């Protein structure tokens, strides 16, 4: 999905982030406001980024996500199992994915930036409640990504669809996020295309103590 990079903690987001100038019709913001540089083993590719962001903006949901995010982006391509966003807002994208899947994933990660990065498990309170909130954000972003994959007519995934994709399609539209949360909870250590979000968020929350300042 594009061309950018930076460096704090990397946020992993389920199956299957941006800092800079406003996103334009064909791509993402550029210039001094963009975050950092690509980390080691990642690189920028302006032409590919433009193509990916154009695919994303060409969908109604993608355009809404891009318009809602008031920051800019830096996208970096490289070898990564699951594309992620850093706390600084740099998208670290799987260079081997096709443009449609990159666009759908970019929508997922940019939505995280707009909603607030779930991996930070923000807020005070008991870890169970905070992890529930993080999973709700993950399910919202996953649902967007899977919807975009359908709208963009992404080619079949090598090796076949991931199980979570089938869970999404089998659920009634109004129940899809709930179904995704259920799937994530039943696979706390992860599954094909999905990081171990429940286990990861729980460990992170518990390592911070039962409560943290808002």
Helices and strands as residue ranges (DSSP letters): E 10-11, E 42-43, H 46-57, H 60-68, E 74-78, E 84-86, E 90-94, H 99-115, G 118-120, H 127-151, H 163-170, G 173-175, H 176-186, H 197-207
